[in-house]
């Protein structure tokens, strides 16, 4: 059985105490538990960790970049993403960035124990969790397939619009120019055959993406 030595990025939304209990119960050697992504990367690069546990409350560029940097530094690192968002829309995107597995956390983090036991037993691939990705040219069986056609940045803009943010606010949040947001917005409306923001917000509400 593999011994797990982990770096942990703690968020403010997860039940931190319960997660600590799970890590202790599963005999995980926690090298660092911090809210600072830079510290997680620094410790991971030292080569002592074989697992990274990341609490990512929102789907954003910073989270994807953290995953990419961890993966670039260690191709064998097991990267576990804990998120409050619906896995069917985000797991494949986290996987493409380099995550080993993403797990939706709502009221508790008990599912983390299952993942840790699987990793300790030698599992390295969690294909049963990843969401399917369709190309734009294919027919779409449901809205999940349609949402999957959005790029990562388009999905971030989509969520901002769904929350009622304007182009300037979304641009500031993503640290890009407003022109980029306008382009993404146009692409979103074209891909999803939307005619208004109200239609977008209704679509987001149906798929819990607001």
PyMOL commands that set and color helices and strands:
alter all, ss='L'
color gray80, all
select helices_A, chain A and resi 16-25+37-45+61-73+87-97+111-120+143-147+152-162+167-174+178-192+197-206
alter helices_A, ss='H'
color red, helices_A
select strands_A, chain A and resi 5-9+29-34+51-55+78-83+101-104
alter strands_A, ss='S'
color yellow, strands_A
deselect
rebuild
show_as cartoon
